[in-house]
């Protein structure tokens, strides 16, 4: 994973249509992988956010 492929939690939340708090909870719950940069900065993979969207089949 390179820094060019990661986005901020706020941007990831916008892409997924959720609040940043929800995105952080998903990282904590292991739904999406987060990457810590230093002691405070949290980034997520843009590809992983896009992969959250799956077609609904019946």
N, C-alpha and C positions, 0 to 999 in steps of 0.2 A: 504494500500500500504506500503510495507516494502522497506527499502533501497536496499535489495538484488534484488528487481524486477525493479529497476530503472536504467537507463543508461544515459550517458551524451548526450548532444545535438549533439555533433560531432559523437558519436557512432550511435545514432538514425538516423542521416542524412546518414551515410554510409549504414545502414541497409535498408533505404528507397530509396537510390540512388539519394539523393538530396543534395543540399548545406546546411550547418548549418544555414545560414541566412533564407532559406526556412523553415526549421524546426522551427526556432524561430517565424517566421511569422505564421505558422500553430498553434502554441501555442497561439499567440496573437489573431488569428481569431477564436479560439475555436475548430479547427479541431482535435486537440490532446490536452490532458490535461498535463500541465506542473506542476512541483512541485518545489517551491523555497526552497532552503536550505540556510539559512542565507540571507544576503542582495544581494548576487551576483550569487550564484550557482544555475543553473537551470537544473533539471533532468526530464526525461520523462519515462513513463512506457514502458518496452520492449514489453509487451503484446499489448499495444495500438498501438505501431509502427507496429507490425506484423498484427494487425487487419486492418491497412490501405489497405492492399492488399486484393482485392476482385475479384473473377472471373468475367469475362465479359460474360454476357449472352445476346443473341439477342432475 
